Amino acid sequence: MKTDPDNKTNSKGSNRASRTMADHINELNRRRDEVALGGGAGRIKKQHERGKLSARERVGLLLDQGSFQEQYAFAKHRCNHFGMDKKDLAADGVVTGCGAIDGRLVHIASQDFTVAGGAAGEIHCDKIVKMMESSLKTGSPFVFVNDSGGARIQEGIGSLSGYGRIFFNNVNLSGVVPQISMICGPCAGGAAYSPALTDFIIQTRHAQMFITGPSVIRQVTGEEVTAEDLGGPQAQMGYSGVVHFIADDDAHAVRICKKLLSFLPSNNMADPPIKPYKRTISLNEKLNDILPENPRGGFDMHDIITGLVDYADFLEVQSTFAPNMIVGFARIVGRPVGIVANNPMHNAGVLDIDSSDKASRFVRFCNAFNIPLVTLVDVPGFMPGVEQEYGGIIRHGAKMLFAYSSATVPKITIICRKAYGGAYLAMCGKDLGTDRVAAWPTAEIAVMGAEGAASIVFRKEIEAADDKEAKRKELIEEYRNTFSTPYMAASRSMIDDIIEPAETRRYLAMALESLTTKRELRPEKKHGLIPL
């Protein structure tokens, strides 16, 4: 007697064809529960003991309640080597799907360390790539939560190929939709390059990220270093500048991610989200007293920033990397802006290699996603020295000139105090296509400081004087009164207006309003060639 191929028995011996819908639903729910447990309750408990959340808990915190639609939950690897054919890895070690953050669509991939250490194999990577492709199709941000031991060694080249597809799609998404990486566990080897290709990296204090670990470094170079000192968040922000935000734990990382997304549009064709702001824009008299009387005295530029933005709310990016430069997001009368500012509290706010890289990358991000730029200037120049010259300060400084010149979003510059030489131009001077430039009465706009300039311009007069020091001071003051004020620049239309510090917020609000319809066309080309 022949058997109907569709009339199969299940593992318990019952006839599948005779099962009811309730039976099928029960089986579905059982399978879903198995997948939801990941590597099992024991491994989830270990995650919690390490101060970490599970992959699904992170997704649940990040997305609006009830909005997550999981995709490819039942995907399985197809590796038969080294006993892998006997291993059933829940969701193949990564939770993928879409949902909403503050009502806006996002796509997400969250690696599950409880399943084979979150190791990435062919199907694991395919799931991530499918989310990236969906982000591109729908014009929605992509969030990638990293918690993985790296490539799945048993799958060999298949794992490497998967990483290659992720990198390729990171580049495809770049400048089209925002990409945010959350490093909530280990992220080592080639895996670290995907976060590096995204727009922002949030790393928790429990996580490490590096290309080669301490043991490999010890074997190759003989250097002794701990995993924390090598790849911890302080090292990867303060030294390397790879990381943009440091979070205390997973929940804090989620809050940072949500706040960051609140400033960003969903894609490069959309405007950043404006929030209602009904308060009257009043003068901020405190700004009139913020600069020290000594023109060389330091002050914290953060005090000016918080005095200009809505509710003193400023999300700083890379706060401990190149602290002589401040970059971050805020709102002015509800409109998101990117802020770039020198900080005289650190190296007098001078431009060096790291600060130039930090600012130029941020400017290019804001331009890609239609976020207006506000630049606050107090810069004495570029950092002198052999180390800076050998390190390529010329090409790094040129990145700022390139980034600002190529930016077509509204650009508004406020010169608070010093603006000397090429650094004046690099900080979005009028000649780089800036839409508005205003100066405080304390602004000094010149090729260099009055002391150095007078020593060159009036060298013969100083040498011929009987009292050289007195003559030098006299001529320094003459140069300062002629060039080291905003009025000479204003007379040449290099400054739109000279304003009282207290009215700066109102000036910015009015300028942003008038520039909402700005359109600027540039020569057609494949892309520009930024100095590297």
C-alpha positions in Angstrom: 0.0 0.0 0.0 1.4 3.4 -1.0 1.7 6.2 1.5 0.4 9.7 0.7 3.6 11.9 0.9 1.6 14.7 2.4 0.1 12.4 5.1 3.1 12.3 7.4 3.3 11.6 11.0 5.0 13.9 13.5 7.6 12.9 16.1 4.9 11.9 18.5 3.3 9.6 16.0 0.1 11.5 15.3 -1.0 12.0 11.7 -0.2 15.6 10.6 -3.1 15.7 8.2 -5.5 15.0 11.0 -4.2 17.8 13.2 -6.5 20.8 13.9 -5.6 24.4 13.5 -5.3 24.6 17.2 -2.6 22.0 17.1 -0.7 23.9 14.4 -1.0 27.1 16.4 0.3 25.4 19.5 3.3 24.1 17.6 4.0 27.6 16.2 3.8 29.1 19.7 6.1 26.4 21.0 8.7 27.1 18.3 8.4 30.9 18.9 9.0 30.4 22.6 12.1 28.3 21.9 13.5 31.0 19.6 12.6 33.8 22.1 14.7 32.0 24.7 17.8 32.3 22.6 20.6 30.3 24.2 18.4 29.5 27.2 17.5 30.9 30.5 20.9 30.0 32.0 22.8 32.0 29.5 20.4 34.9 29.7 21.0 34.9 33.5 24.8 35.1 32.8 24.1 38.1 30.6 22.3 39.8 33.5 25.1 38.9 35.9 27.6 40.7 33.6 25.4 43.8 33.7 24.1 43.2 30.2 20.6 42.8 28.7 19.6 40.0 26.3 19.3 40.8 22.6 15.5 40.8 22.8 15.4 43.0 25.9 17.5 45.6 24.1 15.0 45.6 21.2 12.1 45.8 23.6 13.6 48.9 25.3 14.6 50.6 22.1 11.3 50.3 20.2 7.9 51.7 21.0 5.8 49.1 22.9 4.1 46.6 20.6 5.7 48.0 17.5 8.3 45.3 16.8 7.7 43.0 13.9 10.3 40.3 13.9 11.6 38.9 10.6 13.5 35.7 9.8 13.1 34.3 13.4 13.2 30.8 12.1 16.2 31.2 9.8 18.8 28.5 10.3 22.5 28.1 9.4 23.4 25.4 6.8 26.9 24.6 7.9 27.8 20.9 8.2 31.4 21.2 9.3 32.8 20.5 12.7 29.6 19.3 14.2 27.5 22.3 13.2 25.0 20.0 11.6 24.0 18.9 15.1 23.6 22.5 16.5 20.3 24.3 16.3 21.1 28.1 16.9 18.0 30.1 17.8 17.4 32.8 15.1 20.9 32.0 14.1 22.2 34.3 16.8 20.7 37.6 15.7 17.2 39.2 16.2 16.1 41.2 13.2 13.0 43.2 12.3 11.4 46.6 12.2 9.5 48.8 14.6 9.0 52.4 15.7 11.0 54.8 17.8 8.8 57.8 18.8 6.4 56.7 16.1 9.0 56.6 13.3 10.0 53.5 11.4 13.4 51.9 12.1 15.0 48.6 11.1 17.1 46.8 13.7 19.5 43.9 14.1 20.5 42.8 17.6 23.1 40.1 18.0 22.4 37.5 20.6 25.5 36.6 22.7 23.6 33.7 24.4 23.5 31.9 21.1 27.0 30.7 20.1 28.5 33.9 21.5 26.6 35.9 18.9 29.1 34.6 16.3 28.3 35.7 12.8 27.9 33.1 10.1 26.5 33.3 6.6 22.7 33.3 7.5 23.3 35.5 10.5 24.9 38.1 8.2 22.2 37.6 5.6 19.6 38.6 8.1 21.4 41.8 9.0 21.9 42.6 5.3 18.2 42.1 4.7 17.4 44.7 7.4 19.9 47.1 5.8 18.3 46.7 2.4 14.8 47.3 3.9 16.1 50.5 5.5 17.3 51.6 2.1 14.0 50.7 0.4 11.8 52.4 3.1 14.1 55.4 3.9 14.3 54.5 7.6 17.3 54.5 10.0 19.2 51.3 10.7 20.3 50.4 14.2 22.8 47.6 14.7 23.3 46.3 18.3 26.7 44.5 18.5 27.4 41.8 21.0 29.4 39.1 19.3 32.5 37.0 19.6 33.2 37.7 16.0 33.2 35.5 12.9 31.8 32.0 13.2 35.0 30.1 12.6 33.3 26.8 11.7 31.8 28.5 8.6 35.1 29.9 7.4 34.9 31.9 4.2 31.1 32.0 4.4 31.4 34.1 7.5 33.9 36.4 5.9 31.7 36.8 2.9 28.8 37.7 5.1 30.8 40.4 6.8 31.8 41.7 3.3 28.1 42.1 2.4 27.4 44.0 5.6 30.3 46.4 4.9 29.1 46.9 1.3 25.6 47.8 2.5 27.0 50.1 5.2 28.5 52.1 2.4 25.3 51.9 0.3 23.3 53.3 3.2 25.8 56.0 4.0 24.4 59.4 3.5 21.0 58.0 2.6 19.6 56.9 6.0 21.2 57.4 9.5 23.1 54.3 10.8 23.7 53.9 14.5 25.8 51.2 16.1 25.4 50.2 19.7 28.4 48.3 21.1 27.0 46.4 24.1 29.5 43.5 24.3 32.6 42.3 22.5 33.2 43.6 19.0 36.5 42.3 17.7 38.4 41.8 14.5 36.8 42.5 11.2 33.4 42.9 13.0 34.6 46.3 14.2 34.7 47.7 10.7 30.9 47.7 10.4 30.4 50.1 13.3 33.3 52.2 11.9 31.3 52.6 8.7 28.2 53.8 10.4 27.4 57.4 11.4 27.5 57.1 15.2 28.8 54.5 17.7 27.4 54.2 21.2 29.6 52.0 23.4 28.7 50.8 26.9 31.3 50.5 29.7 30.9 46.7 29.7 32.0 46.5 26.0 35.3 46.3 24.2 36.1 46.9 20.6 39.4 46.4 18.8 40.9 44.8 15.7 43.4 42.6 17.5 43.1 41.6 21.1 45.7 41.8 23.9 47.0 38.2 23.4 47.7 38.8 19.7 49.4 42.1 20.5 51.5 40.5 23.1 52.6 37.7 20.7 53.4 40.1 17.8 54.7 43.2 19.5 55.5 42.2 23.0 53.3 45.0 24.4 51.2 44.3 27.5 47.8 45.8 27.6 44.4 44.9 29.1 41.3 44.5 27.0 39.7 47.5 28.8 42.8 49.8 28.1 42.9 48.6 24.5 39.3 48.5 23.5 37.2 50.0 26.3 35.0 53.1 25.6 37.4 55.6 27.2 40.2 54.4 24.9 38.1 54.2 21.8 36.7 57.7 22.3 39.5 59.6 24.1 42.4 58.3 22.1 41.2 56.9 18.8 38.0 59.0 18.3 36.2 55.9 17.0 33.3 56.1 19.5 30.9 59.0 19.7 29.0 58.3 22.9 29.8 56.4 26.1 26.9 54.7 27.9 26.9 53.4 31.5 24.9 50.4 30.5 22.5 49.0 27.9 19.5 51.0 29.1 21.6 54.2 29.0 22.8 53.3 25.4 19.2 53.0 24.4 18.3 56.4 25.8 21.2 58.0 23.9 20.2 56.3 20.7 16.6 57.5 21.0 17.7 61.1 21.8 20.1 61.1 18.9 17.4 59.9 16.5 15.1 62.6 17.7 17.4 65.2 16.0 17.7 63.3 12.7 15.5 62.9 9.7 14.6 59.4 8.6 16.5 59.8 5.4 18.4 62.3 3.2 15.2 63.3 1.4 13.4 64.4 4.6 13.8 67.4 6.8 14.9 66.9 10.5 11.9 66.7 12.9 10.8 70.1 14.2 9.3 70.2 17.7 6.8 72.8 18.8 8.3 75.8 20.6 5.9 78.5 21.8 8.1 80.5 24.2 9.0 84.1 23.4 12.6 84.6 22.3 14.0 87.0 24.9 17.4 88.5 25.3 19.9 86.4 27.3 21.8 89.1 29.3 24.1 86.5 30.8 25.8 86.1 27.5 27.0 89.7 27.8 29.1 88.8 30.8 30.4 85.4 29.7 33.8 86.5 28.1 36.7 87.3 30.4 38.1 90.8 30.3 41.5 89.4 29.5 41.3 88.6 25.7 43.6 85.7 26.4 41.6 84.3 29.2 39.9 81.0 28.9 36.2 80.3 29.2 34.0 77.3 28.6 32.2 77.5 25.2 29.6 75.1 26.6 28.2 78.1 28.6 27.6 80.0 25.3 26.0 76.9 23.6 23.6 76.2 26.5 22.6 79.9 26.5 21.7 79.8 22.8 19.7 76.5 22.5 16.3 75.4 23.6 16.0 74.5 27.2 19.9 74.5 27.5 19.6 71.0 26.0 22.8 70.0 24.0 23.7 66.5 22.9 27.5 66.6 22.6 29.2 64.1 20.3 32.7 62.7 21.1 33.0 64.9 24.3 36.4 63.5 25.3 38.0 63.3 21.9 39.8 66.5 20.8 38.0 68.6 23.5 39.4 71.8 21.9 36.5 71.3 19.4 32.9 70.9 20.4 30.3 69.3 18.1 26.8 68.2 18.8 23.1 68.5 18.2 20.5 70.9 19.7 17.4 72.8 18.8 16.8 76.5 18.3 13.1 77.4 18.5 12.3 73.8 17.8 14.6 73.4 14.7 17.4 70.8 15.0 20.9 72.3 14.3 24.4 70.9 14.3 26.8 73.0 16.4 30.5 73.3 15.8 32.5 75.4 18.2 36.1 76.0 19.4 36.6 75.5 23.2 39.2 77.9 24.6 39.3 75.8 27.8 41.4 73.3 25.9 44.5 74.3 24.0 43.0 77.8 23.6 40.6 76.3 21.1 43.3 75.8 18.5 42.7 73.6 15.4 44.9 70.5 15.3 44.8 67.2 13.5 42.2 65.5 15.7 39.9 68.5 16.1 39.9 69.1 12.3 38.9 65.5 11.7 36.2 65.6 14.3 34.6 68.8 13.0 34.8 68.0 9.3 33.2 64.6 9.7 30.4 66.1 11.7 29.8 68.9 9.2 29.6 66.3 6.4 27.0 64.3 8.3 24.9 67.3 9.0 25.0 68.3 5.3 24.1 64.8 4.2 20.9 64.9 6.4 19.7 68.5 5.9 20.7 69.7 9.3 21.6 73.5 9.5 25.1 74.3 10.8 25.8 76.9 13.5 29.5 77.6 14.0 30.8 79.5 17.1 34.3 80.9 16.6 37.1 81.6 19.0 40.2 80.3 17.3 43.8 81.5 17.5 44.9 79.5 14.5 46.2 76.0 13.6 48.4 74.2 16.1 52.1 74.8 15.3 54.8 72.1 15.8 56.9 69.4 14.1 54.6 66.7 15.3 51.5 68.3 13.8 53.3 69.0 10.5 54.6 65.5 10.2 51.2 64.2 11.1 49.7 66.0 8.1 48.0 69.1 9.7 47.8 70.5 6.2 45.6 67.8 4.8 43.7 67.4 8.0 43.0 71.1 8.2 42.0 71.1 4.5 39.2 68.6 5.4 37.5 71.4 7.3 37.8 73.8 4.3 36.4 71.0 2.1 33.6 70.0 4.4 32.3 73.5 4.9 32.7 74.6 1.3 30.8 71.6 0.0 28.0 71.9 2.5 24.8 73.4 1.1 22.6 73.4 4.2 22.1 76.7 5.9 25.4 77.8 7.5 25.5 80.5 10.2 28.7 81.6 11.9 29.0 83.7 15.1 32.5 85.1 15.8 32.7 85.5 19.5 36.3 86.5 20.0 39.5 85.5 18.0 39.3 84.5 14.4 42.9 84.4 13.0 44.4 83.4 9.7 43.5 80.2 7.9 41.7 79.0 11.0 39.2 81.9 10.6 38.4 80.5 7.1 38.3 76.9 8.3 35.7 77.8 10.9 33.2 78.6 8.2 34.2 82.1 7.2 32.0 84.1 4.8 34.1 83.1 1.8 33.3 79.4 2.2 29.7 80.1 1.2 28.4 80.9 4.6 24.8 82.3 4.6 25.1 84.5 7.7 28.1 85.7 9.6 27.6 87.8 12.7 30.3 89.0 15.2 30.2 90.1 18.8 31.8 93.5 19.5 34.7 91.5 21.0 35.6 89.8 17.8 39.1 90.0 16.5 39.4 89.1 12.8 42.9 89.3 11.4 45.6 87.3 9.7 47.2 86.8 13.1 47.2 88.3 16.6 48.1 91.9 17.0 51.3 91.1 18.9 52.8 89.0 16.2 51.5 91.1 13.4 52.9 94.4 14.8 56.3 92.8 15.3 56.4 92.0 11.5 54.6 95.1 10.1 56.3 97.6 12.3 59.7 95.9 12.7 61.7 98.9 11.5 59.8 101.4 13.6 60.3 99.4 16.7 64.0 98.9 16.1 64.5 102.6 15.5 62.7 103.7 18.6 64.6 104.7 21.7 62.1 102.9 24.0 61.5 99.8 21.9 59.0 98.2 24.4 56.9 101.3 24.6 56.9 101.7 20.9 56.0 98.1 20.4 53.0 98.4 22.8 51.9 101.6 21.0 52.0 99.9 17.5 50.3 96.7 18.8 47.4 98.9 20.0 47.4 100.7 16.6 47.2 97.4 14.7 44.6 96.0 17.1 42.3 99.1 16.7 42.7 98.9 12.9 42.3 95.2 12.2 41.6 93.3 15.4 38.0 94.4 15.5 34.9 93.3 13.7 34.4 96.7 12.0 37.1 96.4 9.3 35.6 93.0 8.3 32.1 94.5 8.4 33.2 97.3 6.1 34.3 94.7 3.5 30.9 92.8 3.8 32.7 89.8 5.3 30.4 90.1 8.3 26.6 90.6 7.9 26.1 92.2 11.3 27.7 93.0 14.6 25.4 92.0 17.4 25.2 92.2 21.2 25.9 88.8 22.7 22.5 88.8 24.4 20.6 88.9 21.1 22.5 86.0 19.5 19.7 83.5 20.1 17.2 85.8 18.4 19.6 86.4 15.5 20.1 82.6 15.0 16.3 81.9 15.2 15.5 84.6 12.6 18.4 83.5 10.3 17.3 79.8 10.5 13.7 80.9 9.6 14.8 82.9 6.6 17.0 80.1 5.3 14.4 77.3 5.5 13.8 77.5 1.7 17.5 77.7 0.8 18.5 76.0 -2.4 22.0 75.8 -3.7 23.2 74.0 -6.8 26.7 72.8 -7.3 28.6 71.5 -10.4 27.5 67.9 -11.3 30.1 65.3 -10.5 30.3 61.8 -9.1 31.8 63.0 -5.8 34.4 65.4 -4.6 37.8 64.2 -3.4 38.2 65.2 0.3 41.8 65.3 1.5 42.6 62.1 3.5 
